[in-house]
Amino acid sequence: MIVACLDLEGVLVPEIWINVAERTGIDALRRTTRDEPDYGVLMRQRLAILDENSLGVAEIQDVISTMRPLPGAAEFLDWLRERFQVVILSDTFYQFAQPLMRQLGFPTLLCHDLEIDERGRIVDFHLRLEDQKRRAVQALHALNLKVIAAGDSYNDTSMLLEADAGILFSPPDNVVAEFPQLPVTRDYADLRAAFSKAEDLCQ
């Protein structure tokens, strides 16, 4: 049995925070895990920016409601489901993901939670586990399952290295340079081919 583990943003859907930045005009919110390896540092920066600009969860959900999966993402996910068990391992939050999951047919999603006060302001975030993507792969291995994983950013690399096969999908140059051992794909056709090759190696 092989499990396909995918990152969400940058692999199946656009980056949520970049869309929020474009809608609000706050360029500082464009910073993502492609730029900042430490997710805790990145989220604390984001919460501070939201607080400074009096933005709450409703404003972010309004942006997300207009977003669509990346072109070809739903078809790629359908292709994966025919061949593997599929789990989305994401550093997004359940309070953000629902509209996007609906458009993707509600795949299994493991992510994090936000703490929201009575005014709708995001006051804190709660990680399911530190380094949850890598630890999820370890748990799947403990169940005697093989794992093929795909992601695009710094926060995916520990998952990719822990998996039986890890694949970068449309990553930034800095991630490619730091992790030359990981194969790079640029579109869903390449990603399908990489999964097929990895499947053969995992048999």
C-alpha positions in Angstrom: 0.0 0.0 0.0 1.3 3.4 -1.0 0.1 6.7 0.4 0.4 9.9 -1.6 1.0 12.9 0.7 0.6 16.4 -0.9 1.1 19.9 0.3 -1.9 22.1 -0.4 -0.9 25.6 -1.3 1.4 25.9 -4.3 0.6 22.3 -5.3 -3.2 22.1 -5.6 -4.4 25.7 -4.8 -2.8 29.1 -5.0 -1.1 30.6 -2.0 -3.8 32.0 0.3 -1.7 34.7 1.9 -0.5 36.0 -1.5 -4.2 36.4 -2.5 -4.9 38.2 0.8 -2.0 40.5 0.1 -3.3 41.3 -3.4 -6.8 42.0 -2.1 -5.7 44.1 0.8 -2.7 45.8 -0.7 -0.5 44.7 2.2 2.7 43.6 0.5 4.2 42.2 3.7 1.6 39.4 3.6 3.2 38.1 0.4 5.9 36.4 2.5 5.4 32.6 2.5 7.2 29.4 3.4 9.0 29.8 0.1 10.8 32.7 1.8 10.8 31.9 5.5 11.9 28.4 6.6 10.6 28.8 10.2 6.8 28.5 10.1 6.3 29.8 13.6 8.2 33.0 12.8 6.2 33.5 9.6 2.8 33.0 11.4 3.7 35.4 14.2 4.6 38.0 11.6 1.3 37.5 9.8 -0.8 37.8 13.0 1.0 41.0 13.9 0.3 42.4 10.4 -3.4 41.4 10.6 -3.7 43.1 14.1 -2.0 46.3 12.9 -4.5 46.5 10.0 -7.6 45.4 11.9 -8.2 42.4 9.7 -10.0 39.4 11.1 -10.9 35.9 9.9 -13.9 37.1 8.0 -11.8 39.2 5.7 -9.5 36.3 4.9 -12.4 33.9 4.4 -13.9 36.4 1.9 -10.7 36.3 -0.1 -10.6 32.5 0.0 -14.2 32.2 -1.2 -13.1 33.7 -4.5 -10.2 31.3 -5.0 -10.1 28.3 -7.3 -7.8 25.3 -7.4 -4.8 25.6 -9.8 -5.7 24.6 -13.4 -5.4 20.9 -13.7 -5.2 20.3 -9.9 -8.6 18.5 -9.6 -7.9 16.2 -12.5 -4.4 15.4 -11.1 -6.0 14.6 -7.7 -8.5 12.3 -9.3 -5.6 10.5 -11.1 -3.8 10.1 -7.8 -6.9 8.7 -6.0 -7.2 6.0 -8.6 -3.8 4.7 -7.8 -3.0 5.6 -4.1 -4.5 6.6 -0.8 -4.2 10.4 -0.7 -3.6 12.7 2.3 -3.2 16.4 2.2 -0.6 17.6 4.7 -0.8 21.3 5.0 0.3 24.2 7.2 -3.0 26.0 6.5 -5.9 26.1 9.0 -9.2 24.4 9.0 -10.9 27.8 9.3 -9.5 28.7 5.9 -9.5 25.4 4.0 -13.2 24.4 3.7 -14.1 26.3 0.4 -11.0 24.9 -1.3 -11.6 21.4 0.0 -15.1 21.4 -1.4 -13.8 22.2 -4.9 -11.3 19.3 -4.6 -13.9 16.8 -3.5 -13.0 16.9 0.2 -9.8 14.9 0.3 -8.4 14.0 3.7 -6.8 17.1 5.1 -4.5 17.3 8.2 -3.6 20.9 9.1 -3.8 23.3 12.1 -6.2 25.4 14.0 -6.7 29.2 14.6 -7.7 30.8 17.9 -10.3 33.5 17.1 -11.7 35.9 19.7 -15.3 37.2 20.0 -14.6 40.0 17.5 -13.4 37.6 14.8 -9.8 38.6 15.3 -7.2 35.8 15.0 -5.3 36.0 18.3 -3.2 32.8 18.1 -2.5 29.7 16.1 -2.2 26.1 17.3 0.0 23.7 15.4 -1.2 20.1 15.4 2.4 19.0 16.0 5.8 20.6 15.4 7.0 19.4 12.0 3.7 17.6 11.5 4.3 16.8 7.9 7.5 14.7 8.6 5.9 13.1 11.7 2.8 12.2 9.7 5.1 10.3 7.2 6.8 8.6 10.1 3.4 7.5 11.5 2.4 6.1 8.1 5.7 4.2 7.9 4.9 2.8 11.4 1.7 1.4 9.8 3.9 -0.4 7.2 2.9 2.0 4.4 5.1 3.4 1.7 4.9 7.2 1.1 5.4 9.3 -2.0 5.2 13.0 -1.1 5.1 16.2 -3.1 5.5 19.8 -2.0 6.9 23.2 -3.1 8.4 25.0 -0.2 10.8 24.9 2.8 8.1 23.6 5.1 7.7 20.6 2.9 11.3 19.5 2.7 11.4 17.4 5.9 8.3 15.5 4.7 9.9 14.9 1.3 13.1 13.7 2.8 11.3 11.4 5.2 9.1 9.8 2.5 10.2 6.8 0.4 10.2 9.2 -2.5 9.9 13.0 -2.3 9.2 15.3 -5.3 9.4 19.1 -5.5 6.6 20.7 -7.5 7.2 24.1 -9.1 9.5 25.2 -6.3 11.4 28.5 -6.0 15.1 28.5 -7.1 16.3 28.8 -3.5 14.6 25.6 -2.4 16.0 23.8 -5.5 19.5 25.0 -4.7 19.3 23.8 -1.1 17.8 20.4 -1.8 19.5 19.1 -5.0 18.8 15.5 -4.0 15.0 16.1 -4.6 13.7 15.7 -8.2 11.9 18.8 -9.6 8.7 18.9 -11.6 7.1 22.0 -13.1 3.6 20.9 -14.2 1.1 18.1 -13.5 2.3 16.0 -16.4 5.8 16.0 -14.9 4.3 15.3 -11.5 2.3 12.3 -12.8 5.4 10.9 -14.4 7.4 11.4 -11.2 4.7 9.6 -9.1 4.6 6.7 -11.6 8.4 6.4 -11.5 8.4 6.5 -7.6 5.6 3.9 -7.5 7.7 1.5 -9.5 10.6 2.1 -7.1 8.4 1.5 -4.1 7.0 -1.9 -5.3 
